Amino acid sequence: MTAKVRSFSEIQDAFFAYISDIGYATMITVDKKGRPRARVLLPIWEMTGDRPVGWLAAYKTPVKVAHLANNPHTTFSYWNPRQNAVFIDGVATWVDDPEVKRTVWESYRKGEPPGVGYDPVRYWRGGPTDPEYHVLRVDPWRVQLVRGTDLGSTIWQAEGTA
């Protein structure tokens, strides 16, 4: 059975519990021919007002850049062996603001939300100003949670996106 909620706050606690438990997500983008590409990454999430916002420390690979330039819509999928899952449909944009990049860097370093994160200096030795360190912002328009115990599903969708 699938339930729909109007406010993200109704699923916020479960969202962060699942994300913290699972950690890694599969990010899916689409090329110009409509073919999907998946890669496993570790986004971090926070609340901005009453909506979730995702941040992804990433390399600007030619494939990722081309896909997002052509179609900024992406899906992040989380799953664990207990069959708990989270599916996040959103719009991704590159963020070049140095202060935002520093903030995202620190969020990764601290592990926010708890259980998610790593020390990004392992990948970008120059710190948050490393020329290879880039940040994607993900603004979800739809989030679906699936509970493994009974496969119950709950969907939040941003107003005006139906």
N, C-alpha and C positions, 0 to 999 in steps of 0.2 A: 504494500500500500504506500502511496506517495502523498505526503502532506505538503501544503504550501504555506509559507509564513510571509507576512507583510514586512516585518522588521527583522533586520539581521540580528538584532539583540536576542531574538528568540532561539537562535542556533549558535550564537557567538561562543558560549562556553564549550559546547561539543566540538565546534570547528577548531578552536585552539587546542583542545585535548587531543583530537585526532592528529592534527598537524604536528604537535609536540611528540606524540607517540611514534608517528611514522617517519617524520624527518624529510626524507628525499621525495621528490616529485618527478614525474615525467612531464616535460614541457613539450607541447606539440605546436608546431607552426606549419604553414602551408606555402608551397612554392607557387610560381606563376601558372603552373599547369594544374593546380589544385591537388597536388600530391602532398600528403602529410609527412613530416619529419619529426621524430621523437628523440629526445635526449634527456638524461637523468641529471637533475640539478637540485640545489638546495635553496629555495627561496625563503625569505623571512616575511612575516606578516605583522601588521599592526592595525589598530583602529584609527581612522581619521574621521572624526565626527561619528556618525552612525554607520559607517561603511568600512569594510576591510580594504587595505591597500597592501599590495605585495611589492617586495623589493628583491632584486636579483643581481648579485655581483656576478659579472660575466665578462668573458672575452668577446670582443666584437668580431666574431668569425664572419667570413664572407657569406656563408649560407644564412646564418641568423640575421645579418644585416639585410640581405636581399629579401628574405621571407617577410620580415617585419616592415620593410619599406613598401612592399607590394600589398601586404595585408597585416595590419597590426593586431588582429584578433588571434588569441592563443588560448590553449587549454592546459591547465595543470591538473594532473591526476595523481592522487595518493592512494595507496592500498597497503594493507597488511594481511598476514595469513589468517587473522581472525575475521577477515572479510569486511572490516571497516574500511570505508573509502570516502574520499573527498574529491569532487570534480569542480574546478573553478574555471569558468569562462570569463575572459577579460580582454582588455585592450592594453598592449604593452607599448611603452614609449621610452626611448633612451633619454637619460637625464645627465646633463653635463655640468650642472651647478656644483661647484667644489664643496660647498657647505653640505648639500644633500649627500654627496658622495662620502664625505667624512662621517656623517651621521649614520649612513648605511653600514660603513666600515665598522663603526663602533657597535652597532647592533649585532653584526655577525660575530664580532669578537666576544661580546657579552653573552651571546646565545639567547636572542629574543625572537620569538617567545621561548621560554625555557625548553631545553631539549633540542633546539634547532640552532645551528650556527657552527662556526669554526674560526680559527685564527687566519684571516685572509692573507697575512704576510707569507703564508706557505705558497701562495700562488702569485702574489704581487709583492715582490720584495721591496719595492719603492714606497710601500704604504699607500694611503688613499690618493696620493698624487702620481702614482705609477702610471705612465702613459698607456699601459695595457689593461688597467683596471677601469671597467665601465659599469654602469648601473642601469638596469631596466626597472621602470615603475609599472606595476600591473594594477589596473583598475577593474576589479571584477564587476560584471553586470549580472552574473548568475553563479550561485554556489549550491551544490547538491551534496548532502551528507547521506551515506548509506551505513546503516547499523548492521554489523555482521551477525548479531544474535538472531535477528528475524528478517533481515534484508529490508527493513523499513527505511523509507527514503523521505528526506525533508529537503525542500527546495526553497531558497530565497532568490528572488529576482528583483533587480533594481527597478524602481518605478519608471514607467515609460519605455521599457525595453522589450516588452512582450511582442 
